[in-house]
Structures are given as structure tokens and as C-alpha cells.
Amino acid sequence: MTSSEDRWFRLAPCGLIAVSLDGVVAEVNDTFLSWTGYDRDEVVGRPFVSILDAGTRLFYETRHLQIVHLGGTINEVALTLTCANGSKLPVLVNAAIDQESQLVRSAVFNASERLQYEAELLHARKSAESSEARVRILQDSSSTFGVSASDVDVAQSFVDVAREAFTAREAAVLLLDENGELQLVAGVNPLAGRTAPVLSLRNTPRVTVVEEQSARDEYPELAAAMREIRLASLSITPLLAEGERLGILVCFFGRRDEFDDHFFDLQKALGRQASQTFVRVRLQRQLAYLALHDQLTGVANRQLLQQSLDDAIGRAADTGEPLAVLFLDVDGFKEINDQFGHATGDAVLVEIADRLRQGVRADDVVGRIGGDEFVAICGSADAGAAASIARRILDITHAPIAVSAGVISASVSVGVSLYRPGVDQQPTGENLLIRADGAMYDSKGAGKNRVTLESSASG
């Protein structure tokens, strides 16, 4: 696992825990430990059921585990954990079996805020009849957010709900990008290009309202821009999750200048709901990525390679374009491990994977099939194109690799198999891999650091 992946695992915005098929905890991240108050050695090696509340333990043993073992996955199961200090922590759990490691990997979401949010909704509905319509909109938005599949989907749903719920002229969601800058993701910002961003407002920790008349002294440029486009006021709601700032929602009002407690309560509740949805969508996206990519090198894993290869064979059959599969093995990798250690060996594999991605074309797929063996799937590549790609890979991978122990000279042996629609019978993905693997061993036998095209396609 790379350092960035290890850090993501440890500090993910949800608990991550892996349990053996017989129910013993094998891995747990720092987030789970901080939520429950346990030390790592108090959890790892312990039956997971032993830290469940008695009320949910029976369900976990008789229902949860059965569904996971039968279907391979289970989503959004409500459980209650018993923390180290004896307190109870309500959680939602998504779990799936990792066939390769034979572990049940689970993402654990803290549901405390969700319960608090539901209580706030109930209180708001009972406290003021005038808020019933807005609360109903807020409740209905839960189903809208539930089917959102991307940041843009969530943001657009949020904008639509906010505009209607608060009778705003416009609404906009701005999210922080990787550089920490707010970017418009959905909706309309009528102030864009008219005034410089006010940092104190963009970073507000709570729902904030700015009225044009009262803002003339504190924010004169903003007030002037609002006056120019006839905005009476605007509200800014921070989007926060587990202390992390995700972005803001801004509602723009043409006439509104009265904001009661119900307004602030609903803005806060809707902001919390959207924030939690953003986290869920991003986590699911990250988990989906990790499920299909090699944790050490970041290239496609065996499952994604098989899917990609099957798709590539189907496209080749449909279009009549040739398909090449390159099977690559690092020469002398055992000696590298023996001489420099496994940490250095892992570093070499990561570097080799990066160089393979540089050596292939933009649309080609590179994956690690296991150990020091890699595969490249090259669509629309005949024998000549495949040989050219393979030679480029040889040149790139043979360059010295700087590691902590010094400099290592590595190389790869490459075998190539081809599918030529109209000439060859349509193969299976496994057949192409076996043929390319055989050609790779021919390269090994001929002296390594070379390319061999399978003999059946050499003509």
C-alpha cells in the first residue's frame, strides 16, 4: 500500500474495518478507534461481535453475516457499537467480501448526527406550523440525495431544493477543489465577476445572512454589487463534515429581509444533510476505485483487468480492429527483494507500474496481475504497433531506479498475444493471457529484457 493510500485508510472520514470470515477483527483504521475510544490492540484479534451492543448483536450474528456470506455485500445496516467508556455509538455499515484476502471489509458511518438531525426536524415541525411546507421539502430531499451518484448530482439536487424551500431568486453550490479554491458546481452565482470574494464569508463556520443595507459599511464592494443587481440579501451555509470544510451554499434573495429561527434551522439541517451525502458519494467512489485497483501500485487489479480484457475483445470483434495483450514480468525481481528487502522491492514495483503507464498509449489499460507480473491491454494494435509499444516499455523500464538503498537497474521481459478479427477465432480473455504469458517465458529463455510475439501471430 502506498503512503497516500495508507494515510487515506487511516484517516478516512469513516471507520474502516476488516474482519475474517469467522468474525475476528484483522484491520481497523484510526477513525474507528477515535470514535470508539479503543486502542488498536484492544480491537485487532478480537471478535467483532464483542464490541456490539447487546441489542444488535443477535441481528449481526443471525442476519447480517448470513446476507454478507450469501450475497457478498450488504449496505446501510444499522448497528450500535459499545465504546471503550461504555457509551453507545449508532452506526451505519456497508460490508463486502474481499475474495482475494478472504476478509469482510466494512465502511462504518457515524449515525449520531443523523439521529440528532432527525430529532431537530421533528422539533421544527412541531414548533411552527408555518414551517411545515419547508420541512416537508427537506424530508423529500432525502430521497433525492439518496439517488445522487456524483458531486454534481448532489449539488444540483441541493440547489433545486434550496431555491424552492427558501423562495430564493438563485442558489449556488461552490465546492473546494484540490487547491483549496471554491468552484461553482451547480446553480447560478449572480455576483460572479462583480465583486471580489469575501474570505470571512466564504469561510464562515455557521449560517450567515448578509443584507445589502447593513453591509454597506463592513462589505462596501459586496453591498454595491448586490445593489447593482437588486439583491436585498443573501445567505451563506457552510458545508462541513467531521470538521472538514467541503464548500458553501449561497442563496440570493431579491426582496427578503426577514430571517427567523426556522430559516436558520432549516438551512443548517439541509446543509448537514447535503454534506453527509457528499461524503457518502465520495467515499463510495473511493471504495469502488480501491476495489478495482492494486493497492500497492494503483494500476488495475486482476478483476478490473479481466473486465477490461473482455470488453476489449468484444470491441475488437465488433469493429474488426486488432487487439494486443502484453504480459510483462520484472527480470530478477527475487534477487532485488533478497538483496535490498521487500520495502525496496515494493518501491521498484511502484516505479515500474508508473513507467508502464508512460510507455503505453493513453487509452491502453495497465494492470498488475500478481507479484511482479503486469499486463497491458492495447486496443487497435496490430503486431507492429504492439512491438513498438513493447520496445518503448523496455527502454523506459531499463532506466536506473533510485531507491533509498541506492540505484537499481531493472528490466522486464515481455510476451505479446494478438487477436485479429477475421483471421483468428474469437478468444477468451484467459486464452489471450495464457498465450502472452507463454511468449513472455520465451523472452526469459532468450536472455530477458526483450519482446517475444507469439509464434502463431508472427505471420
Secondary structure, 3 states (H helix, E strand, C coil): CCHHHHHHHHHCCCEEEEEECCCEEEEECHHHHHHHCCCHHHHCCCEHHHHECHHHHHHHHHHHHHHHHHHCEEEEEEEEEECCCCCEEEEEEEEEEECCCCEEEEEEEECHHHHHHHHHHHHHHHHCHHHHHHHHHHHHHHHHHHCCCCHHHHHHHHHHHHHHHCCCCEEEEEEECCCCCEEEEEECCCCCCCCCCCHHHHCCCCCEEEECCCCCCCCHHHHHHHHHCCCCEEEEEEEEECCEEEEEEEEEECCCCCCCHHHHHHHHHHHHHHHHHHHHHHHHHHHHHHHHECCCCCCECHHHHHHHHHHHHHHHHHHCCCEEEEEEEECCHHHHHHHHCHHHHHHHHHHHHHHHHHHCCCCCEEEEEECCEEEEEEECCCHHHHHHHHHHHHHHHCCCEEECCEEECCCEEEEEEEECECCECCCCHHHHHHHHHHHHHHHHHCCCCCEEECHHHCC
